Amino acid sequence: MDFEPAGELKIGQVGIANLRIRSLDVERLATEMKDRVQRAPNLFSRAAVVLDFGGLAEMPDTATARSLIEGLRGAGVLPVALAYGTPETERLAEALQLPLLAKFRAQYERVDSAGRTATAAAEPAPSPARATEAVPAAAPPREDAHGPGMVHLPLVRSGQQVYADNRDLTVLTGVGAGAEVISDGSVHIYGPLRGRALAGAKGNENARIFCREFHAELVAIAGHYRVLEDIPAELRGRPVQVWLNEGQIHLAALDAP
């Protein structure tokens, strides 16, 4: 008798997009998503998306939520779950027969002096990057990033993902196209970055990304992202630093005079 399971289930870290709904305008949301897919099809076409209704005053009804899911599917992405575990969200997730992923709200929230959780203000849209920006001094590390940094020696190849939990990540070779590196701290790449790099994955806005040769498909810090199509051509192929300031992604060449 064969006692081996037909399927092997493992829990892993995944880089997954989170769509925070700020205005429940189904047509507008679908149009915005379609534009994202058209601008960066390699990143967003048929990408899994978690829907976060935490920015709304009221939860949408089931019919409206279904309409939104269909609109986003038509735009080219695949809604796979709802974010944050309030009772209202849980009931909506059950009605839609979607899973609930509570951790995706973490980076939007802060804890006040009384220990209560409050929703952070909406982040402004990122401004165009400028290669001539002065690079500020590196921010001090956050106290919640602990443990020695993770060092990854081989090339991170297409389809692979490397995740550094609660620490910085250093890649000694490079990150290939279609590969992804994620760190709860900063990311240091001593070679070409051709894939995706996500720093401050748990909301650390002081995290940074450094690479020796910049060709990134996407860079993100604490959930704020930029795709290659939005990055000035003069930064490509150069040593680059990426950081976050007041909710906006900044990029600058490290070899600039």
C-alpha positions as CSV (number, residue, x, y, z in Angstrom):
1,M,0.0,0.0,0.0
2,D,1.3,3.5,-0.9
3,F,1.3,5.7,2.2
4,E,2.9,8.7,0.4
5,P,0.7,11.8,0.2
6,A,-0.6,12.7,-3.2
7,G,0.3,16.4,-2.5
8,E,3.0,17.9,-0.3
9,L,1.9,21.2,1.4
10,K,4.5,23.7,2.4
11,I,4.1,27.3,3.8
12,G,6.5,29.8,2.2
13,Q,7.1,33.5,1.9
14,V,5.6,35.0,-1.3
15,G,5.9,38.3,-2.9
16,I,2.2,39.3,-3.5
17,A,0.6,42.6,-4.5
18,N,-1.7,44.3,-2.0
19,L,-4.3,46.6,-3.4
20,R,-5.6,49.1,-0.8
21,I,-9.0,50.4,-1.8
22,R,-9.4,54.1,-1.1
23,S,-12.4,54.8,-3.2
24,L,-14.9,52.1,-4.1
25,D,-15.2,53.1,-7.7
26,V,-15.2,49.8,-9.5
27,E,-14.7,51.2,-13.0
28,R,-11.9,53.6,-11.9
29,L,-10.1,50.8,-10.0
30,A,-10.3,48.5,-13.0
31,T,-9.0,51.2,-15.3
32,E,-6.1,52.0,-13.0
33,M,-5.1,48.3,-12.8
34,K,-5.4,47.9,-16.5
35,D,-3.0,50.8,-16.9
36,R,-0.5,49.2,-14.5
37,V,-0.7,45.9,-16.3
38,Q,-0.1,47.5,-19.7
39,R,2.9,49.5,-18.4
40,A,4.5,46.5,-16.7
41,P,3.0,43.3,-18.1
42,N,5.9,41.1,-16.9
43,L,5.2,42.1,-13.3
44,F,1.4,42.5,-13.2
45,S,-0.2,40.4,-15.9
46,R,-2.1,37.6,-14.1
47,A,-0.5,38.6,-10.8
48,A,-2.1,37.5,-7.6
49,V,-3.6,40.4,-5.7
50,V,-4.9,40.8,-2.1
51,L,-7.8,43.2,-1.7
52,D,-7.5,45.5,1.3
53,F,-10.8,47.4,2.2
54,G,-9.3,48.9,5.4
55,G,-9.1,52.3,3.8
56,L,-12.9,52.6,3.4
57,A,-15.4,53.9,6.0
58,E,-17.7,50.9,5.3
59,M,-17.2,47.5,3.9
60,P,-18.7,46.9,0.4
61,D,-21.6,44.6,0.1
62,T,-21.0,41.2,-1.5
63,A,-22.4,42.2,-4.9
64,T,-20.1,45.2,-5.1
65,A,-17.1,43.2,-4.0
66,R,-17.9,40.6,-6.7
67,S,-18.2,43.3,-9.3
68,L,-14.8,44.7,-8.3
69,I,-13.2,41.2,-8.5
70,E,-14.6,40.7,-12.0
71,G,-13.4,44.2,-13.0
72,L,-9.9,43.5,-11.8
73,R,-9.9,40.1,-13.5
74,G,-10.9,41.8,-16.7
75,A,-8.0,44.3,-16.2
76,G,-5.5,41.4,-16.1
77,V,-4.9,40.5,-12.4
78,L,-6.2,37.8,-10.2
79,P,-7.7,38.7,-6.8
80,V,-7.0,35.8,-4.5
81,A,-7.7,37.0,-0.9
82,L,-8.9,39.7,1.4
83,A,-6.7,41.5,3.8
84,Y,-7.1,42.1,7.6
85,G,-9.2,40.2,10.0
86,T,-12.1,42.4,11.1
87,P,-15.4,40.6,11.7
88,E,-16.9,42.5,8.7
89,T,-14.0,41.5,6.4
90,E,-14.2,37.9,7.6
91,R,-17.9,37.7,6.8
92,L,-17.2,39.2,3.3
93,A,-14.4,36.8,2.7
94,E,-16.7,33.9,3.6
95,A,-19.4,35.2,1.2
96,L,-16.9,35.6,-1.6
97,Q,-15.3,32.2,-0.7
98,L,-11.8,33.8,-0.5
99,P,-9.1,33.4,2.2
100,L,-8.4,36.1,4.7
101,L,-4.7,37.3,5.1
102,A,-4.5,39.5,8.1
103,K,-0.7,40.3,7.9
104,F,-1.2,42.5,4.8
105,R,-2.6,45.4,6.9
106,A,0.5,45.6,9.1
107,Q,2.5,48.2,7.1
108,Y,-0.4,50.6,7.0
109,E,-0.8,50.8,10.8
110,R,1.0,52.4,13.7
111,V,0.6,52.0,17.5
112,D,0.0,55.2,19.5
113,S,1.3,55.9,22.9
114,A,-1.7,54.3,24.6
115,G,-1.1,51.0,22.7
116,R,-4.0,51.4,20.3
117,T,-3.7,50.7,16.6
118,A,-4.4,53.6,14.3
119,T,-4.5,53.7,10.5
120,A,-1.7,55.7,9.1
121,A,-2.4,58.7,6.8
122,A,-2.6,57.9,3.1
123,E,0.8,58.0,1.4
124,P,1.3,60.6,-1.4
125,A,1.9,59.4,-4.9
126,P,5.7,59.0,-5.6
127,S,7.4,61.9,-7.5
128,P,9.6,61.2,-10.5
129,A,13.1,60.0,-9.5
130,R,16.0,62.4,-10.2
131,A,19.5,61.1,-10.7
132,T,20.9,64.4,-9.4
133,E,19.3,64.2,-6.0
134,A,21.7,64.5,-3.1
135,V,21.8,61.2,-1.2
136,P,21.1,61.7,2.5
137,A,23.0,60.0,5.2
138,A,21.8,56.4,5.9
139,A,19.0,56.3,8.5
140,P,19.7,54.4,11.8
141,P,18.5,50.8,11.9
142,R,15.2,50.2,13.5
143,E,15.2,48.4,16.8
144,D,12.8,45.7,15.5
145,A,15.4,44.5,13.0
146,H,17.4,41.9,14.9
147,G,19.8,39.1,14.3
148,P,22.8,39.0,12.0
149,G,22.3,39.8,8.3
150,M,21.7,37.1,5.8
151,V,24.4,36.5,3.1
152,H,23.5,34.8,-0.1
153,L,26.4,33.8,-2.3
154,P,25.0,32.3,-5.6
155,L,23.2,34.2,-8.3
156,V,19.4,34.4,-7.6
157,R,18.0,33.0,-10.8
158,S,14.7,33.6,-12.7
159,G,11.8,32.1,-10.7
160,Q,13.8,32.0,-7.4
161,Q,13.1,34.0,-4.3
162,V,15.3,34.8,-1.3
163,Y,13.8,36.1,1.9
164,A,15.6,37.5,4.9
165,D,13.4,37.4,8.0
166,N,13.9,40.3,10.4
167,R,17.3,41.1,9.1
168,D,19.3,42.7,6.2
169,L,20.0,40.7,3.1
170,T,23.3,40.8,1.2
171,V,23.6,39.2,-2.3
172,L,27.2,38.7,-3.3
173,T,26.6,38.0,-7.0
174,G,23.4,39.3,-8.5
175,V,19.6,39.0,-9.0
176,G,18.5,37.7,-12.4
177,A,15.5,38.8,-14.4
178,G,12.3,37.2,-13.0
179,A,14.0,36.6,-9.6
180,E,13.0,38.3,-6.3
181,V,14.8,39.2,-3.1
182,I,12.9,40.3,0.0
183,S,14.2,41.6,3.3
184,D,12.6,42.9,6.4
185,G,15.7,45.2,6.6
186,S,17.8,46.6,3.8
187,V,19.0,44.9,0.6
188,H,22.6,45.0,-0.6
189,I,23.4,43.6,-4.0
190,Y,27.1,43.4,-5.0
191,G,26.3,42.8,-8.7
192,P,23.5,43.4,-11.2
193,L,19.9,43.7,-10.1
194,R,17.7,42.6,-13.0
195,G,14.7,41.2,-11.1
196,R,12.8,42.6,-8.1
197,A,14.1,43.8,-4.8
198,L,11.8,44.5,-1.8
199,A,13.2,46.0,1.4
200,G,11.4,46.8,4.7
201,A,8.9,44.0,3.9
202,K,7.2,44.3,7.3
203,G,6.9,48.1,7.1
204,N,10.4,49.4,8.0
205,E,10.5,52.7,6.2
206,N,14.2,53.2,7.1
207,A,15.2,50.2,5.0
208,R,17.2,50.8,1.8
209,I,18.3,49.1,-1.4
210,F,21.8,49.3,-2.7
211,C,23.0,47.6,-5.9
212,R,26.1,47.8,-8.0
213,E,24.4,47.6,-11.4
214,F,20.8,48.8,-11.6
215,H,18.4,47.1,-14.1
216,A,15.6,46.4,-11.7
217,E,12.1,45.2,-12.8
218,L,10.8,46.6,-9.5
219,V,12.0,48.1,-6.3
220,A,9.9,48.5,-3.2
221,I,10.4,49.8,0.3
222,A,7.7,49.2,3.0
223,G,5.2,48.5,0.3
224,H,5.9,51.6,-1.8
225,Y,7.2,50.5,-5.2
226,R,8.6,51.7,-8.6
227,V,8.7,49.7,-11.8
228,L,11.4,49.9,-14.4
229,E,9.2,51.9,-16.8
230,D,9.0,54.7,-14.2
231,I,12.7,54.9,-13.6
232,P,14.9,57.4,-15.5
233,A,17.0,55.8,-18.2
234,E,20.2,57.5,-16.9
235,L,20.1,55.4,-13.8
236,R,20.1,52.0,-15.6
237,G,23.4,50.1,-15.4
238,R,24.8,52.3,-12.6
239,P,25.3,51.8,-8.9
240,V,22.1,53.0,-7.3
241,Q,20.6,53.6,-3.8
242,V,16.9,53.5,-3.2
243,W,15.3,55.0,-0.1
244,L,11.9,56.2,1.2
245,N,11.2,59.7,2.4
246,E,7.7,60.9,3.5
247,G,6.0,58.1,1.6
248,Q,7.9,58.7,-1.7
249,I,10.5,56.4,-3.3
250,H,13.8,58.2,-4.2
251,L,16.6,56.8,-6.4
252,A,20.1,58.2,-6.9
253,A,23.3,57.1,-8.6
254,L,26.0,56.2,-6.0
255,D,28.7,57.2,-8.5
256,A,27.3,60.7,-9.1
257,P,29.9,63.5,-8.6
